[in-house]
Amino acid sequence: MAGYNEIKGLRVKYLSADPSNAEDGQVWYNSTSGNLRVQGIGLESFTSSSPLNTARYFMAGAGSQTAALSFGGDASPPYTNASEEYNGSGWTNTSSMNTARTSLAGAGTSTAGLGFGGYFSPPASNKNETEEYNGSSWSEQNNLGTARYRLAGAGTQTAGLAFGGNAGATSPTVSADTEEYNGTSWSEQNNLSQGRRQLGGLGTQTAALAFGGRKQPGNVDVTDTEEYNGLSWTSGGALPQISRGYGGTSGTQTAGLSIGGVIAPGIYNGALKYDGSTWSISPATLATGTNEGSGLMSGSTQSAGMVAGGYGPSSVLGNTEEFNITTSTFTAAAWSSGGALGTARYQMGGAGDLPAGLAYGGYGTGIGANTNKTEEYNGTSWAEQNDMSNPRGQCSGQHIGTQTAALAAGGTLPGSPNYGSACEEYNGTSWTAGGSLTEDSGRSYVAGFGSQTAGVAAGGYAQTGATSNSEEYDGSSWTAGNNRNNPASASSGTGTQTAGLAVGIYPNSSNVEEYDGTDWTNVTAYPSGRFGVFGGMGTQTDSMHAGGSSGTTRTTAVFGYDGTSFSTKPSLANALSSGASGGTSSSAFIAGGRGSPPGPTAGVTTTEEFTAETSAVAPASNLTTS
């Protein structure tokens, strides 16, 4: 039997204390305690992550758990050419494929991806198109020799492999064809031992795995596994369950992983591992069973896989779940319920960070029902404080200052339309008058950001309509600055006076602008045209933006901004817009707002708190003979 030295390539160390950075499976002798110690046994678990921008199934994937690519598929309806990149925490829309299709296969990485085959209807037709992705755009390449869909793939962009699939657009004809791609063209190779469709595939061009699927005649589910050595296919270990194909796949021929898929009579919510000869069932289970989702190819491993989208028990999914084998215990990033506001309201202002938040003003029971209520949050519950001097609504979009040093700029005062120029400062106890806005004779719904002594009030709604005027506050008075590029009402603000961000415009604009302390610059569009988005969570280059409205429709969608692009974040529990918010991109709160269904009395008391993903390393344990 091989010893520890042969297995790990390391000797057992003799140490006086446990190492601070032990690797999974590492063994050492602790001379102080007199124990032989080991760093854990890999724990297998799924962790939910941020959803796709476009929920779909029968798409293809490439990349790794921290740099993935998902493309094509069926959005039910229609078939789509959508393409998205994953950075380990969220999805970003990228340039679309040239040909919309479903049931295609993929290979490669997130910056060197390969998509091939597929299906489109109407008219019903198999696809032999091949496309390459270079990290920014897709380009057409030489076609597959055999047009087919529901096929499997493996390998890289310059050494790809296509096998199996359905070769008949309107009939269940299955294919055993195998083709290799050299970065330019496809060439026929030795076939699978049996034709099948909806099979799983993983590995490289010279060491691939094909498993599960359905064969003809009779559309029979199979458990067969075949291994490819770059020349021909040979039998491998059988699957422990029927028809385990078209789930997420990752890893290698000797350390493979299959997630989800189909198992009679329904959708599978587990994972299977292959060790080069035998399949075993993982103890980990998906939060939502899925099949026909996208998995990974080059760069992925058995111990760090994922599945995105697919078809669940009753609907098309946008879910993302990561699979890990590690001694660390992961807690997924998520929104959770916090303490309820004392007064239901919306179109209000907010400030602060967890666990010290602030909510002020807003409309109580409807437009015109202005309130001067102020509440402080301690991370558990809200407590009413001294009222503002002026009841005011449409403070939404403001996040200026902290719980003990906040600034309220403008708003709609009683006697609507009465767009106010009056500003107030909060010191943690009471409100006092500050310098008044100088532009537009008052305005509401401004995008506010910065601090009480270095704030910005940008855009908003004035007597004459939406405005682009922007002003800076120095702790006592406002000074006109350069205008925004667009008249902008109901934007949300984030950041500082010299590095700010304004997102969205009423009624449903995707406009985003950055402020550098002097000028405004249009930047990448918000993924979903919204106004009344919860802002104030983070900085100009690391922020989070939640909910919002498009017309009278609210959303649960949340996006993060890294200074260049937006990516998905875990969704809110409730569809909301136009409330108080604050914090950072990893620890934030939203409170109140306008809920769904829409209506003039839609103010809510809801509070939700966001916590980023965390992990904890399991402690080492003693090795014993028992």
C-alpha positions in Angstrom: 0.0 0.0 0.0 1.2 3.5 -0.9 2.3 5.6 2.1 1.5 9.3 2.8 4.8 10.3 1.1 3.9 8.5 -2.1 0.3 9.8 -2.1 0.9 13.5 -1.2 4.5 13.8 -2.3 5.3 15.2 1.2 6.7 13.8 4.4 4.7 14.0 7.7 6.1 17.1 9.4 7.1 17.2 13.1 5.8 20.5 14.5 5.3 22.1 17.9 2.1 23.8 16.8 -0.5 23.4 14.1 0.4 25.2 10.8 -1.6 28.4 10.1 -2.0 27.6 6.4 -2.5 23.8 6.2 -3.8 22.4 2.9 -6.8 20.1 2.7 -5.6 16.6 3.5 -2.2 17.7 5.0 -0.9 15.5 7.9 1.5 16.5 10.6 2.6 15.5 14.1 2.0 18.1 16.9 4.7 17.4 19.4 3.1 19.7 22.0 -0.2 17.8 22.2 1.4 14.5 21.1 -1.2 14.0 18.4 -1.0 13.1 14.7 -3.2 15.7 13.0 -4.9 16.2 9.6 -6.4 19.2 8.0 -10.0 18.2 7.4 -11.8 15.9 5.0 -13.2 17.8 2.1 -16.8 18.9 2.7 -19.1 18.7 -0.4 -21.7 21.5 -0.7 -23.7 23.7 -3.0 -23.8 27.5 -2.5 -26.3 29.8 -4.2 -24.9 32.7 -6.1 -26.2 35.6 -8.2 -28.7 34.8 -11.0 -28.2 35.1 -14.8 -29.5 38.2 -16.4 -31.6 36.1 -18.8 -33.2 32.9 -17.3 -32.9 30.1 -19.9 -32.2 26.4 -20.5 -30.5 24.3 -23.1 -27.6 26.7 -23.3 -23.8 26.0 -23.3 -21.0 27.0 -21.0 -17.3 27.4 -20.8 -14.6 28.5 -18.3 -14.2 28.0 -14.5 -16.1 28.7 -11.3 -14.5 32.2 -11.0 -14.5 33.0 -14.7 -17.3 31.4 -16.6 -19.2 32.0 -19.9 -22.8 31.0 -20.6 -24.3 31.4 -24.1 -27.3 30.7 -26.3 -30.3 28.6 -25.1 -34.1 28.8 -24.8 -35.6 31.7 -22.9 -39.0 30.1 -23.4 -39.6 31.8 -25.7 -37.6 32.7 -27.7 -34.4 31.0 -28.6 -31.6 33.4 -27.7 -28.1 34.5 -28.7 -27.5 36.0 -25.3 -24.0 35.7 -23.8 -23.0 36.4 -20.2 -19.7 36.3 -18.2 -19.4 35.3 -14.6 -16.7 36.7 -12.3 -17.2 34.4 -9.4 -20.0 36.5 -7.8 -22.2 37.8 -10.6 -23.1 37.7 -14.3 -22.5 40.5 -16.8 -24.1 40.7 -20.3 -21.6 40.6 -23.1 -21.7 40.8 -26.9 -24.3 38.4 -28.3 -23.6 35.4 -30.5 -24.2 35.8 -34.2 -26.7 33.0 -34.4 -29.5 32.5 -31.8 -30.0 28.8 -31.0 -30.8 26.3 -28.3 -29.3 22.9 -27.4 -25.8 23.8 -28.5 -22.5 22.7 -27.0 -19.5 24.6 -25.7 -15.8 24.4 -24.7 -12.9 26.6 -23.7 -12.6 29.5 -21.3 -14.4 32.8 -20.6 -12.0 34.7 -22.8 -11.5 32.0 -25.4 -14.8 30.2 -25.7 -16.2 27.9 -28.4 -19.9 27.4 -29.3 -21.1 24.9 -31.9 -24.1 23.0 -33.2 -27.6 23.7 -31.8 -31.2 24.1 -33.1 -33.5 26.9 -34.2 -37.2 27.1 -35.1 -39.1 28.1 -37.1 -38.3 26.7 -39.5 -37.0 23.7 -37.7 -33.3 23.3 -38.5 -30.2 21.8 -37.0 -27.2 24.1 -36.8 -23.6 23.4 -37.8 -22.4 26.9 -37.1 -19.3 27.3 -35.0 -18.4 30.6 -33.2 -15.4 31.7 -31.2 -15.5 34.2 -28.3 -12.4 36.3 -27.6 -13.4 37.9 -24.3 -15.4 40.7 -26.0 -17.1 39.4 -29.1 -18.2 36.3 -31.1 -17.0 35.5 -34.6 -18.2 32.9 -37.2 -15.8 30.0 -37.9 -15.8 26.9 -40.1 -18.9 24.7 -39.6 -19.2 21.3 -38.0 -19.3 18.5 -40.5 -22.6 17.2 -39.1 -25.3 19.6 -38.2 -26.9 18.5 -34.8 -28.2 19.6 -31.5 -28.4 18.3 -27.9 -24.8 17.2 -28.5 -21.9 17.3 -26.0 -18.6 19.1 -26.0 -15.2 19.1 -24.4 -11.7 20.7 -24.7 -10.6 24.2 -25.6 -11.0 26.8 -28.3 -8.1 25.5 -30.2 -8.6 21.8 -29.4 -12.3 21.2 -29.1 -14.4 18.0 -29.3 -18.0 17.5 -30.4 -19.8 14.2 -30.0 -23.3 12.7 -30.1 -26.5 14.7 -30.5 -29.7 14.7 -32.5 -29.1 14.8 -36.2 -32.7 15.1 -37.3 -34.4 18.4 -37.0 -38.0 16.9 -36.9 -37.2 13.3 -35.9 -35.4 11.6 -33.0 -32.5 10.5 -35.1 -29.4 10.3 -32.9 -25.8 10.6 -33.9 -22.6 8.8 -32.8 -20.4 11.2 -34.8 -17.2 12.6 -33.1 -15.4 15.6 -34.5 -12.2 17.4 -33.4 -11.6 21.2 -33.8 -8.1 22.5 -34.3 -8.9 26.2 -34.0 -9.7 26.5 -37.6 -11.7 23.5 -38.8 -13.5 20.3 -37.8 -12.4 16.8 -38.8 -14.2 13.5 -38.4 -12.9 11.0 -35.8 -14.0 7.5 -34.6 -17.6 7.4 -33.5 -19.1 6.8 -30.1 -20.0 3.1 -29.7 -23.6 4.1 -29.7 -25.4 7.2 -30.9 -27.2 9.3 -28.3 -28.5 12.7 -27.5 -28.9 14.8 -24.3 -25.7 13.3 -23.1 -23.1 14.8 -20.7 -19.6 15.6 -21.7 -16.4 16.9 -20.1 -12.6 16.8 -20.3 -10.1 17.5 -23.0 -9.8 16.7 -26.7 -7.5 13.8 -25.8 -9.1 12.7 -22.6 -12.9 13.2 -22.7 -15.9 11.6 -21.0 -19.4 11.0 -22.5 -22.2 9.7 -20.3 -25.9 9.3 -20.0 -28.4 10.5 -22.6 -31.0 8.8 -24.8 -30.6 6.4 -27.7 -32.7 4.9 -30.4 -34.9 3.0 -31.2 -37.4 3.7 -28.5 -35.8 6.9 -27.1 -34.3 4.7 -24.4 -32.4 6.3 -21.4 -28.9 5.0 -20.9 -26.4 4.8 -18.1 -23.4 4.1 -20.3 -20.1 6.0 -19.9 -17.4 6.2 -22.6 -13.9 7.5 -22.4 -12.0 9.1 -25.4 -8.2 9.0 -25.7 -7.8 11.3 -28.7 -8.3 8.4 -31.1 -11.2 6.1 -30.0 -13.9 5.6 -27.4 -13.9 2.8 -24.8 -16.3 1.8 -22.1 -16.1 3.4 -18.6 -18.1 2.9 -15.4 -21.9 3.1 -15.6 -23.9 5.8 -14.1 -25.7 4.8 -10.9 -28.9 6.4 -12.2 -30.8 6.5 -15.5 -30.4 9.3 -18.1 -28.1 11.6 -16.2 -27.3 14.0 -19.0 -27.6 17.6 -19.8 -26.7 18.9 -16.4 -23.8 21.0 -15.5 -20.4 19.3 -16.0 -16.9 20.1 -15.0 -13.5 18.4 -14.3 -11.5 15.8 -16.1 -11.8 12.3 -17.3 -10.3 11.0 -14.1 -12.0 13.5 -11.8 -15.3 14.5 -13.3 -18.4 16.1 -12.0 -22.0 16.1 -13.2 -24.6 18.4 -11.6 -28.4 18.1 -11.9 -29.9 16.6 -15.1 -32.7 14.2 -15.6 -33.5 11.1 -13.6 -36.7 9.2 -14.1 -39.3 10.3 -13.3 -38.1 13.9 -12.8 -35.4 16.4 -12.4 -32.3 15.6 -10.4 -31.1 17.8 -7.5 -27.8 16.1 -6.8 -24.3 15.7 -8.2 -22.2 12.7 -9.3 -18.4 12.3 -9.3 -16.3 10.2 -11.5 -12.8 8.9 -10.5 -11.7 7.5 -13.8 -13.5 4.2 -13.4 -16.5 4.6 -11.0 -19.3 7.1 -10.5 -20.4 8.0 -6.9 -23.2 10.1 -5.5 -22.3 13.3 -3.7 -24.0 14.0 -0.4 -24.5 17.6 -1.6 -27.9 18.7 -3.1 -28.9 21.7 -5.1 -31.3 24.2 -3.6 -33.4 23.8 -6.8 -33.1 20.7 -9.0 -32.2 21.6 -12.6 -31.6 20.0 -16.0 -30.5 21.5 -19.3 -28.4 24.1 -17.5 -24.9 25.3 -18.6 -21.8 23.8 -17.0 -18.1 24.5 -17.5 -15.2 23.3 -19.6 -11.5 24.2 -19.7 -10.2 25.4 -16.3 -12.9 23.8 -14.3 -12.4 21.1 -11.7 -14.3 18.4 -9.8 -13.9 20.2 -6.6 -15.0 23.6 -7.9 -17.9 23.3 -10.3 -21.2 25.2 -11.0 -24.4 25.1 -12.9 -26.4 28.1 -14.2 -30.0 28.3 -15.4 -31.7 25.2 -16.8 -35.2 24.0 -16.3 -36.5 23.3 -12.8 -39.5 21.5 -11.4 -41.9 23.9 -13.0 -40.2 26.8 -14.7 -37.2 28.1 -16.6 -34.4 29.0 -14.1 -31.9 31.8 -13.8 -30.3 30.3 -10.7 -26.6 29.9 -10.2 -25.2 27.3 -7.7 -21.6 26.6 -7.0 -20.3 23.2 -6.0 -17.2 22.9 -3.8 -15.2 20.2 -2.1 -13.3 22.0 0.6 -12.7 22.1 4.4 -14.3 25.6 4.4 -17.9 26.1 5.1 -19.6 28.6 2.8 -22.5 30.9 3.6 -24.0 32.3 0.5 -24.4 36.0 -0.1 -28.0 36.9 0.5 -30.6 39.4 1.5 -32.5 38.7 4.8 -35.3 40.4 6.7 -34.5 43.1 9.2 -36.6 45.1 11.6 -39.6 46.9 10.3 -39.9 50.7 10.0 -42.3 52.3 12.4 -43.9 54.3 9.6 -44.7 52.8 6.2 -43.5 55.2 3.4 -41.7 55.6 0.1 -39.8 58.2 -1.9 -37.8 58.9 1.2 -34.1 59.6 1.9 -31.6 57.4 3.6 -28.0 57.5 5.0 -25.5 55.5 7.0 -24.1 52.1 7.1 -25.0 48.9 8.9 -25.6 48.7 11.8 -26.3 52.5 11.9 -28.9 53.4 9.3 -31.1 56.5 8.9 -34.5 56.9 7.1 -36.2 60.3 6.8 -39.1 62.0 5.1 -41.1 60.4 2.3 -44.8 59.9 1.5 -46.8 57.9 3.9 -50.2 56.8 2.5 -49.9 58.4 -1.0 -48.7 61.3 -3.1 -49.1 64.5 -1.1 -49.1 62.7 2.3 -45.7 64.1 3.1 -44.1 63.0 6.3 -41.3 64.5 8.4 -40.7 61.2 10.3 -37.1 60.3 11.1 -36.0 56.8 12.2 -32.6 55.3 13.2 -31.6 51.7 12.7 -29.3 49.8 15.0 -29.0 46.7 12.9 -31.9 45.1 14.6 -34.8 47.6 15.0 -35.8 51.1 14.0 -36.5 53.8 16.5 -38.3 57.1 15.9 -36.2 60.3 16.4 -36.9 64.0 16.3 -38.9 65.0 13.2 -37.6 67.0 10.3 -38.6 70.7 10.2 -40.3 70.3 6.9 -42.5 67.3 5.8 -41.1 66.3 2.4 -41.6 63.6 -0.1 -39.5 62.5 -3.1 -36.2 62.5 -1.2 -35.6 59.2 -2.9 -32.1 58.9 -4.5 -30.4 60.7 -1.6 -27.6 59.1 0.4 -25.7 62.0 1.8 -23.8 61.4 5.0 -24.1 59.1 8.0 -26.5 58.3 10.8 -25.0 61.1 12.9 -24.2 63.6 10.1 -26.8 63.5 7.3 -28.1 66.0 4.8 -31.5 66.3 3.2 -31.6 68.3 0.0 -34.8 69.6 -1.6 -37.9 67.4 -1.9 -41.6 68.0 -2.4 -43.2 70.0 0.3 -46.9 70.2 1.3 -49.1 72.0 -1.2 -47.8 69.9 -4.2 -46.4 70.8 -6.6 -44.1 72.7 -4.3 -40.5 71.7 -5.1 -38.4 72.8 -2.2 -35.0 74.4 -2.0 -34.7 74.1 1.8 -32.1 71.7 3.1 -31.7 70.3 6.6 -28.7 68.8 8.5 -29.1 66.0 11.0 -26.6 65.5 13.9 -27.8 62.2 15.3 -30.4 63.9 17.5 -32.2 66.7 15.6 -32.5 68.5 12.3 -31.4 72.1 11.7 -31.6 74.4 8.7 -28.7 74.3 6.2 -28.0 76.3 3.1 -30.7 76.2 0.4 -30.3 74.9 -3.1 -29.7 77.7 -5.6 -30.8 76.1 -8.9 -34.3 75.8 -10.4 -36.0 77.5 -7.4 -36.1 74.1 -5.7 -36.4 70.5 -6.9 -37.2 67.0 -5.7 -36.1 63.5 -6.6 -32.4 64.6 -6.8 -29.5 62.1 -6.9 -27.6 62.9 -3.7 -24.3 61.5 -2.6 -21.2 62.5 -0.5 -21.1 63.8 3.0 -22.8 66.5 5.1 -19.8 68.8 4.5 -19.0 67.7 0.9 -22.3 66.7 -0.8 -23.7 66.7 -4.3 -27.3 67.2 -5.4 -27.6 66.3 -9.1 -30.6 66.5 -11.4 -34.1 66.1 -10.0 -37.6 67.4 -10.8 -38.3 71.2 -10.8 -41.3 73.3 -11.6 -40.4 73.2 -15.3 -39.7 69.5 -15.4 -36.6 67.3 -15.2 -33.3 69.2 -14.8 -29.7 68.5 -15.3 -28.4 71.1 -12.8 -25.8 69.9 -10.3 -24.7 71.6 -7.1 -22.0 71.0 -4.4 -22.4 71.6 -0.7 -19.5 72.7 1.6 -21.2 72.3 4.9 -23.0 75.7 4.8 -23.9 76.6 1.2 -24.4 75.2 -2.2 -22.4 76.2 -5.3 -23.5 75.5 -8.9 -21.3 73.0 -10.7 -21.2 71.6 -14.2 -24.5 70.1 -15.4 -25.3 66.4 -15.9 -25.3 65.3 -19.5 -29.0 64.4 -19.3 -32.0 66.0 -17.5 -32.5 63.4 -14.8 -35.2 62.8 -12.3 -35.4 59.9 -9.8 -31.8 58.8 -10.2 -30.1 57.1 -7.2 -26.7 58.4 -6.0 -23.7 56.7 -4.6 -20.1 57.7 -3.8 -18.3 60.9 -2.8 -18.2 64.5 -4.0 -15.2 63.8 -6.1 -16.1 60.2 -7.2 -19.9 59.9 -7.5 -22.3 57.8 -9.5 -26.0 58.4 -10.6 -28.1 55.5 -11.8 -31.4 55.5 -13.7 -33.8 58.2 -14.8 -37.6 58.4 -14.6 -39.6 56.8 -16.2 -37.4 53.9 -17.3 -34.0 55.0 -18.4 -30.8 52.9 -18.2 -28.6 56.1 -18.1 -25.6 56.0 -15.8 -23.3 58.9 -15.2 -20.0 59.2 -13.2 -18.9 62.5 -11.5 -15.3 63.3 -10.8 -15.8 66.5 -8.8 -15.9 68.6 -11.9 -17.5 66.9 -14.9 -20.2 64.2 -15.6 -19.5 61.3 -17.9 -21.9 58.9 -19.5 -20.8 55.3 -18.8 -22.1 51.8 -19.4 -25.9 51.4 -19.3 -27.8 50.0 -16.4 -28.8 46.4 -17.3 -32.5 47.2 -16.8 -34.0 50.7 -17.4 -35.2 51.8 -13.9 -35.8 54.8 -11.7 -36.1 54.9 -7.9 -33.3 52.4 -7.6 -32.0 51.9 -4.0 -28.5 53.4 -4.1 -25.9 54.7 -1.6 -24.4 51.2 -1.1 -20.7 51.4 -1.8 -18.4 53.6 -3.8 -18.2 54.7 -7.4 -16.1 51.7 -8.3 -17.6 49.1 -5.9 -21.3 49.7 -5.4 -24.6 47.9 -5.3 -27.9 49.0 -6.7 -31.2 47.3 -5.8 -34.8 47.2 -7.0 -36.4 50.1 -8.8 -39.4 50.7 -11.0 -40.1 50.6 -14.7 -43.4 52.4 -15.0 -45.6 50.9 -12.3 -43.6 47.6 -12.2 -41.1 47.0 -9.3 -38.3 44.5 -9.5 -36.2 42.3 -7.1 -33.1 42.6 -9.3 -29.8 43.7 -7.8 -26.7 44.7 -9.7 -23.1 45.5 -8.6 -20.9 48.1 -10.4 -17.1 47.7 -10.5 -16.3 51.0 -12.2 -16.6 49.4 -15.6 -19.6 47.1 -15.8 -22.6 45.9 -14.0 -23.1 42.3 -12.9 -25.9 40.5 -11.1 -26.1 40.1 -7.3 -28.5 38.0 -5.2 -32.1 39.3 -5.6 -34.2 41.0 -3.0 -36.9 39.1 -1.3 -39.5 41.8 -2.2 -40.0 43.8 -5.4 -39.4 47.4 -4.2 -38.4 50.9 -5.3 -37.8 54.4 -3.9 -36.8 53.8 -0.3 -34.0 54.4 2.1 -30.7 52.6 1.8 -27.1 52.6 2.8 -23.9 50.6 3.5 -21.3 49.0 1.2 -21.3 46.4 -1.6 -20.8 43.7 1.0 -22.9 44.9 3.9 -26.0 47.0 3.1 -29.6 47.7 4.0 -32.8 48.9 2.2 -35.9 50.1 4.1 -39.4 51.1 3.1 -40.2 52.0 -0.5 -43.0 51.4 -2.9 -44.0 47.8 -3.2 -46.0 45.6 -5.5 -48.7 45.5 -6.6 -48.3 49.2 -7.5 -50.7 51.8 -6.3 -50.9 55.3 -4.6 -50.8 53.7 -1.1 -48.0 51.3 -1.7 -45.6 52.4 1.1 -44.1 49.5 3.1 -42.2 49.0 6.4 -40.0 46.3 4.9 -36.3 46.2 5.8 -33.8 43.9 4.0 -30.1 43.4 4.9 -27.4 42.2 2.6 -24.4 40.1 3.7 -21.7 39.0 1.3 -20.5 35.4 1.0 -18.5 34.2 3.9 -16.4 31.1 4.5 -15.0 29.5 7.6 -12.2 26.9 7.5 -12.9 23.8 9.5 -10.4 23.0 12.3 -7.9 20.3 12.0 -8.7 17.0 13.8 -6.7 14.2 15.4 -6.0 11.0 13.5 -6.8 7.9 15.6 -6.8 4.1 15.0 -10.4 3.8 16.0 
